[in-house]
Every structure is written in C-alpha cells, then in structure tokens.
Amino acid sequence: MDILENITEILAEILDIEKHNITPETYLIRELGAESIDLLELAVAINSRFNIDVNDDEIFLRKLRQYATEAKQQNNAVLQYLVEKLSFLSSKRLEEIIADLEGGLTLKVKDLISYIEWKKS
Amino acid sequence: MKFTGNRVIILGGSCDLAITLSGFMIEAGLFPILTYRNEKGREYILKNMESFPKKYSSFYLELGNRDSIDSMLQQTGDEIDFMVDFAQGNFESLIASADSESIYSYFAENISFRTEVLKKVARIMMKKKRGRLIFISSSAATRPNPGQGFYAAAKLASEAIYKNLGLELGGHGITTVTLRPGYIDSGRGRKFIQTHGKEVINKVPIKRAITKKEVAEAILFYLSDSAAGFNANEILMDGGLTAGK
C-alpha cells in the first residue's frame, strides 16, 4: 500500500467518509471539514502507521500565515521564506499555496504525503 | 474491581503513597511502572518493592529534564493503559520573598514539563483509543497556607490541564480525574501534622488524617471500570476539611 492509499484509509476512517472522495488535491479542512480533534487523530495515526515523529504545526501548515507575515515584515520574498521554513514542500506547491491564501485554509492531502516522504527520507 | 488495561505509569513513583499504591495494584493484577528522579529514588523503590520481583518496573524521569520523557517512553513502549501522577517539586516560600529564578524554574518543571508528559502519553493512548489518567492534587490547591502559593498555583494549573485533556479526548476513550486529598498521614503531610500537632487535625471534621491505604484504594477505584463515568473533574478526599469555615 503506498502513502496515498494509507492516508486515504486513515482519513476515511477518522472522518467517516467514502475513500473515493479523497484525492491528492482534496483540501482537508476546506472540503472535508476536518476539525482540530480530527487533525490530532490524524497525526497520531500517521505517527503509528509510518513510524515517524509528527510535528502537528509542521504537517498541518499551522504557521503558514505567520511565516508569510514575518517575510513581509522583514521585507523578504514570501516564497523564498516559505521554502526555508517549510522545506518539505516544493517551490511549485508553495507558489500554489501563496496564490490560494485568500481562499482559506490551504492544506491538501498531497501536503501530508510530502511531509511523510520528507520524514522518511 | 475490573480494569480495562494493565500497565500503569506512576509519576513520582518513589514517594510513600506511590509505593503503597503499587502494592495494591499488583494485588489487583496491574503492572506499575514507577518513575524516579535520582539514584536515591531508584534505591528507595528497589528496597520497598523487593517483595514484588518482576511485577513492576521503574524508569528515570526528572521534572524539567525533557530528554528523560522520550527516554522513558522509548522503554515503556506503546503499552500504557493508565497514568497516576504524584510528581511535584517542593518550593515553599512567601510570594514576596521568593527567588526569581526559582519562580520560573518551578513553574516550568511542575506545569510545562508535566504538560509535555501528558501530551506524549495521551498520544500513545490515542492509538489504543483508551486510557485513564489520575492527577493527585491536594486540598492545599484551594486552601493553601502562607508559603504554599507556588505549590497551589502549580497544582491548580495542572488540574486545569488534566481537566481539559478529559474534555478534549473523552470521546476518544481517554479520561481524567483529579483527586484532592487533604492531610495524609504520609510524606510531607505527615511532617506537617507532626510539626503543627492536634491543631491541624482538629480542623478536619473526621478528626484524623487520611491514611495512605485509603488514598491508594480510592485511586485504584478511580482507575477501575466502575469509575468510568468520572471524567474531567476534581474529587475531594479531605475528611470534610474544605467543606466548612
């Protein structure tokens, strides 16, 4: 079972939804309605399933807006700053996220996959 | 009594109450895992638990030493069903005369550190979707004597953390209870009673101190399946001390 299949299985169980509703492009909070307690359960399940230490703030991009604000305050390029702070995400994905910030919480299933791959590498 | 689970971490495992409790736990078929913060504590546990070989284990955990949390949890693994928390540093001082450095370190050790232990143990328990945690507070949390302000503040803050954990994870099978004993004929309580004599005991409506055995049996009950309905609350066990003026 690959990482996506594992994540899909975990999310379907925690959120009590059908697996076919979950793709790499699915927003966890915006679309699936995951709440903080669901994310905690997800972090614990990822830790257990993949045997990796999970930092909840990192994997769920909780400091994303704080980092964007810091970059602006320090007159840094936001993209470059985010690349340094969230090194498990690609520049391409971070560009997408920056363009998407106005739309609400940007966390997608594929971000979890990137985090897990980064932790396992 | 019936218990769902077997392995119990006992923080502050080298105190008299923890030793007494461990004996009762072993009799009830539970496996206590006692923590100690120094060599003296380790030796005290060894000496007092010698009649229970292989029926318990003990690990180093020092308030404030964050590495010791991971080290302990690596050794205990994911097999943790219960936790009983006696851990509490001693810092008695009038507020206005307290050493400034000690103020910061005391709260870091007794609140922040405890919370980190709780966070990590709760995440382990979440994997099994069950767990029970009992915090041993004190009637001094709400009725401190002069000089006990820091102790009371740390106890009340810790009670709040336990309460919220039970609120947040009760639906996931993880529940908490705080027990607030009054004067106990053990450890610091015994010393206090010896120093202040009958005057102290006369304030207690039952006219005696609570015994170690009573506290241990109460804790065992709150760990049992019969007490599953208690969650995110504080239970007074003070002989009526705090009920009246």
Interface residues (C-beta under 8 A of the other chain):
Chain A: I37 L40 E41 A43 V44 A45 N47 S48
Chain B: R123 M126 K127 E168 G171 H172
